[in-house]
Amino acid sequence: MHVSWTEDVLESEACSVPVRIYRGTSPEKAPPLVLHLHGGTFLGGSPAEGHSVAAVLAEAGAVVVAPDYSRATEHPFPRALELAFELLGSLYRLRARLAGPKSALYVAGEEAGGNLAAGLALKARDRCVGGLDGQILLSPMLDPCMATGSFRRESTNPRGCRWTEGWNRYLGFAANACHPYAVPAFSARLASLAPALIVTAEDDPMRDESLNYACRLRQAGVRVSEHVLPGPTGWPASYSGPAESRPKWRQAIRTLFAKFFQETGAFSAQAKPST
């Protein structure tokens, strides 16, 4: 499926946010609408670095809005999440123009963006914003303790310092680690959340915390689809690879995205995208 993207500005209640809007050639009259939050370990990142995942979401049949929320990450929690929540509300109000009046609404993110997507699903449930149809989490940063087996295997890698720095910036001070929107892995109330697709990989340092979260969601009665891709994937670093790159995991997650959209009711049976 051919994918193209344009640049635009999305208005939130607080500010104007530059966005990329990705569109494929889906036959759907009302394709799913996805708010995609790029990674960057809460230290940076940009829609350009999130291009690979956003483009695959569009290939799977969605209209994808990828905001540049990097300025919000210069401030501690809850600024980035508040901005994401405002943007989700904007997408709900504008979905007839962006996709279709009956388009299903999703949030997706990888790494730090996966944390925001999970926190956003919690906040959307509590605030009843339009009804979120699904959450897509890839290698989500969910646990600031960084003490799982998969993370310890990465402890000799210099990237480990980056995770610590990112969590310190995002949380700001220790008390924020107790807030479920900031650290979804510590949330005590997970029932009634939107269905979740959680994808990790054998060589992903966030593998164990991703699978632990999937298990807790399922125990809370949330519909969950979890997948561990075979390595090597280079996750999460390879998410931000060059736009022209075609990593081996691309087709696998495209298939998972399309299947998740189908299973959560975003596609009509007659117009299911090919996988």
C-alpha positions as CSV (number, residue, x, y, z in Angstrom):
1,M,0.0,0.0,0.0
2,H,1.3,3.4,-1.0
3,V,1.6,5.9,1.9
4,S,2.0,9.6,1.7
5,W,2.3,12.3,4.4
6,T,1.7,16.0,4.8
7,E,2.6,18.6,7.4
8,D,-0.1,20.5,9.2
9,V,-0.8,22.2,12.5
10,L,-3.3,20.8,15.0
11,E,-4.9,23.2,17.5
12,S,-5.2,22.1,21.1
13,E,-6.7,24.1,23.9
14,A,-3.3,25.3,25.0
15,C,-1.3,25.7,21.9
16,S,-0.7,24.9,18.2
17,V,1.2,21.7,17.6
18,P,3.0,20.8,14.3
19,V,1.9,17.3,13.1
20,R,2.5,14.9,10.3
21,I,-0.6,13.3,8.8
22,Y,0.0,9.9,7.1
23,R,-2.5,8.4,4.7
24,G,-2.5,5.1,2.8
25,T,-4.7,3.9,0.1
26,S,-7.2,2.1,2.3
27,P,-10.6,1.3,0.7
28,E,-12.3,2.2,3.9
29,K,-14.7,5.2,3.9
30,A,-14.0,5.7,7.6
31,P,-10.5,4.4,8.2
32,P,-9.3,4.2,11.8
33,L,-7.7,7.4,13.1
34,V,-4.5,7.0,15.2
35,L,-2.7,9.5,17.4
36,H,0.9,8.3,17.1
37,L,3.4,9.3,19.8
38,H,7.0,8.9,18.8
39,G,9.8,7.6,21.1
40,G,12.8,9.5,22.3
41,T,13.3,8.3,25.9
42,F,11.6,11.6,27.1
43,L,14.8,13.3,26.1
44,G,13.9,14.3,22.5
45,G,12.6,12.5,19.5
46,S,10.5,13.9,16.7
47,P,7.8,12.8,14.2
48,A,10.6,12.3,11.7
49,E,12.2,9.7,14.0
50,G,8.9,8.0,14.4
51,H,8.3,7.8,10.7
52,S,8.8,4.1,10.4
53,V,6.1,3.1,12.8
54,A,3.7,5.9,11.7
55,A,4.1,4.8,8.1
56,V,3.4,1.1,8.9
57,L,0.3,2.1,10.8
58,A,-0.9,3.9,7.6
59,E,0.1,0.9,5.5
60,A,-2.2,-1.1,7.8
61,G,-5.1,1.1,6.8
62,A,-5.1,4.0,9.3
63,V,-5.0,7.7,9.0
64,V,-2.1,8.6,11.4
65,V,-1.6,12.0,13.1
66,A,1.9,12.2,14.5
67,P,2.5,15.4,16.7
68,D,5.8,17.0,17.6
69,Y,5.4,16.9,21.3
70,S,9.1,17.2,22.0
71,R,8.9,20.6,23.7
72,A,6.5,19.2,26.2
73,T,9.1,16.6,27.3
74,E,11.3,19.5,28.4
75,H,9.0,19.8,31.4
76,P,8.3,17.0,33.9
77,F,5.0,15.0,34.1
78,P,2.2,15.8,33.5
79,R,2.9,18.3,30.7
80,A,3.5,15.8,27.9
81,L,0.5,13.7,28.9
82,E,-1.7,16.8,29.2
83,L,-0.7,17.8,25.7
84,A,-1.4,14.3,24.3
85,F,-4.8,14.3,26.0
86,E,-5.7,17.6,24.5
87,L,-4.6,16.3,21.0
88,L,-6.7,13.2,21.5
89,G,-9.7,15.4,22.2
90,S,-8.9,17.4,19.0
91,L,-8.8,14.3,17.0
92,Y,-12.1,13.2,18.3
93,R,-13.7,16.5,17.4
94,L,-12.0,16.6,13.9
95,R,-12.2,13.0,12.9
96,A,-14.9,13.6,10.3
97,R,-12.5,15.9,8.5
98,L,-9.3,13.8,9.1
99,A,-10.7,10.4,8.5
100,G,-14.5,9.8,8.7
101,P,-17.4,10.6,11.1
102,K,-17.6,7.0,12.2
103,S,-13.8,6.4,12.3
104,A,-12.6,4.4,15.3
105,L,-10.0,6.3,17.4
106,Y,-6.7,4.8,18.6
107,V,-3.6,5.8,20.4
108,A,-0.2,4.3,19.6
109,G,3.4,4.8,20.7
110,E,6.8,3.2,20.9
111,E,9.2,3.4,23.9
112,A,8.5,6.8,25.7
113,G,5.6,7.3,23.3
114,G,4.3,3.9,24.5
115,N,4.3,5.2,28.1
116,L,2.3,8.2,27.0
117,A,-0.1,6.0,25.0
118,A,-0.7,3.8,28.0
119,G,-1.2,6.7,30.3
120,L,-3.5,8.3,27.8
121,A,-5.6,5.2,27.7
122,L,-6.0,5.4,31.5
123,K,-6.9,9.1,31.4
124,A,-9.3,8.7,28.5
125,R,-11.1,5.9,30.5
126,D,-11.4,8.2,33.5
127,R,-12.4,11.3,31.6
128,C,-14.7,9.5,29.1
129,V,-13.3,11.4,26.1
130,G,-15.3,10.1,23.2
131,G,-14.4,6.5,23.7
132,L,-11.0,5.2,22.8
133,D,-11.2,2.1,20.6
134,G,-7.7,0.7,21.2
135,Q,-4.2,1.3,22.4
136,I,-1.1,0.1,20.5
137,L,2.1,-0.2,22.6
138,L,5.5,-1.1,21.2
139,S,8.3,-1.6,23.7
140,P,6.5,0.8,26.1
141,M,8.6,2.4,28.9
142,L,6.4,1.5,31.8
143,D,8.6,0.7,34.8
144,P,11.2,3.3,36.1
145,C,12.8,0.7,38.3
146,M,14.5,-0.9,35.3
147,A,15.1,-4.1,37.2
148,T,13.6,-6.8,35.0
149,G,15.6,-9.6,33.6
150,S,15.4,-8.2,30.0
151,F,16.6,-4.8,31.2
152,R,19.4,-6.2,33.3
153,R,20.8,-7.9,30.2
154,E,21.1,-4.4,28.7
155,S,22.9,-3.0,31.9
156,T,26.3,-3.1,30.3
157,N,25.1,-1.1,27.4
158,P,25.7,2.7,27.5
159,R,22.1,3.3,26.5
160,G,21.1,2.3,30.1
161,C,22.2,5.8,31.3
162,R,19.8,7.3,28.8
163,W,16.8,5.4,30.2
164,T,17.7,6.7,33.7
165,E,18.1,10.3,32.5
166,G,14.8,10.1,30.6
167,W,12.8,8.8,33.5
168,N,14.4,11.4,35.8
169,R,13.4,14.2,33.4
170,Y,9.9,12.9,32.9
171,L,9.0,12.2,36.5
172,G,10.7,15.3,37.8
173,F,10.5,14.2,41.5
174,A,10.0,10.9,43.2
175,A,6.4,11.4,44.1
176,N,5.3,11.3,40.5
177,A,6.4,7.7,40.3
178,C,3.3,6.9,42.3
179,H,1.0,8.4,39.7
180,P,-0.6,5.8,37.5
181,Y,-0.7,8.1,34.5
182,A,3.0,8.6,34.8
183,V,3.9,5.0,35.5
184,P,1.2,2.8,34.1
185,A,3.0,-0.3,35.4
186,F,2.2,0.8,38.9
187,S,-1.5,1.5,38.3
188,A,-3.7,-0.4,40.7
189,R,-6.8,0.0,38.5
190,L,-6.7,-1.3,35.0
191,A,-10.2,-2.5,34.4
192,S,-12.4,-1.0,31.6
193,L,-9.4,0.2,29.5
194,A,-9.5,0.1,25.7
195,P,-8.3,-3.1,24.1
196,A,-4.5,-3.3,23.8
197,L,-2.0,-4.5,21.3
198,I,1.3,-4.9,23.0
199,V,4.4,-5.8,20.9
200,T,7.9,-6.4,22.1
201,A,10.9,-8.5,20.9
202,E,13.3,-11.1,22.2
203,D,16.1,-8.5,22.2
204,D,14.0,-5.6,23.5
205,P,15.1,-4.4,27.0
206,M,11.5,-3.4,27.7
207,R,10.3,-7.0,26.9
208,D,9.6,-8.1,30.4
209,E,7.8,-5.0,31.6
210,S,5.7,-5.1,28.4
211,L,4.6,-8.7,29.0
212,N,4.0,-8.0,32.7
213,Y,1.7,-5.2,31.8
214,A,-0.1,-7.3,29.2
215,C,-0.6,-10.0,31.9
216,R,-2.0,-7.4,34.4
217,L,-4.4,-5.9,31.8
218,R,-5.7,-9.4,31.0
219,Q,-6.2,-10.1,34.7
220,A,-8.2,-6.9,34.9
221,G,-10.5,-8.1,32.1
222,V,-9.0,-6.0,29.3
223,R,-8.9,-7.5,25.9
224,V,-5.1,-7.9,25.1
225,S,-3.2,-9.2,22.1
226,E,0.5,-9.6,22.9
227,H,3.4,-10.6,20.7
228,V,7.1,-11.2,21.1
229,L,9.0,-10.8,17.8
230,P,12.1,-12.9,17.2
231,G,15.4,-11.1,17.4
232,P,17.4,-9.4,16.4
233,T,15.2,-6.4,15.9
234,G,17.5,-3.7,17.4
235,W,14.5,-2.4,19.3
236,P,14.0,0.3,20.5
237,A,16.9,2.0,18.7
238,S,15.8,0.8,15.2
239,Y,12.4,2.5,15.5
240,S,14.1,5.8,14.6
241,G,16.0,4.4,11.6
242,P,16.2,6.3,8.2
243,A,12.9,6.8,6.5
244,E,14.1,4.8,3.5
245,S,15.0,1.8,5.6
246,R,12.9,-1.4,5.5
247,P,13.7,-3.3,8.7
248,K,12.8,-7.0,8.9
249,W,10.2,-6.4,11.6
250,R,8.2,-4.0,9.4
251,Q,6.0,-6.6,7.7
252,A,5.4,-8.4,11.0
253,I,4.0,-5.3,12.8
254,R,2.0,-4.2,9.7
255,T,0.2,-7.6,9.9
256,L,-0.4,-7.2,13.6
257,F,-1.7,-3.7,13.2
258,A,-4.1,-4.6,10.5
259,K,-5.4,-7.6,12.5
260,F,-5.9,-5.5,15.6
261,F,-7.8,-2.9,13.7
262,Q,-10.0,-5.7,12.2
263,E,-10.6,-7.4,15.5
264,T,-11.5,-4.1,17.3
265,G,-14.1,-3.2,14.7
266,A,-12.3,-0.5,12.7
267,F,-12.7,-2.2,9.3
268,S,-15.7,-3.4,7.5
269,A,-15.5,-7.0,6.5
270,Q,-15.8,-6.0,2.8
271,A,-12.9,-3.6,3.0
272,K,-10.3,-5.4,5.0
273,P,-6.8,-4.3,3.9
274,S,-4.5,-7.0,2.6
275,T,-1.7,-8.1,4.9
